[in-house]
């Protein structure tokens, strides 16, 4: 679900997972090591692109998430 049927002010969605702890897949590469906690439906094969992450101090301040990476 990517929306909330409840009436409330704008907010961030919170993910809920079946597993309580993250168990990376040691045989997968890149971000797909964490596919158990990602909304990834398939693994991309033969691509030279990489995942880009960066720290967002402004969004961190706004959300109160002080170690936020996007």
Secondary structure, DSSP 8 states (H G I E B T S, - for coil): --S--S--S--------SSSS----TTS-GGGGGGGGS---S---S--------B-HHHHHHHT-TT-B-
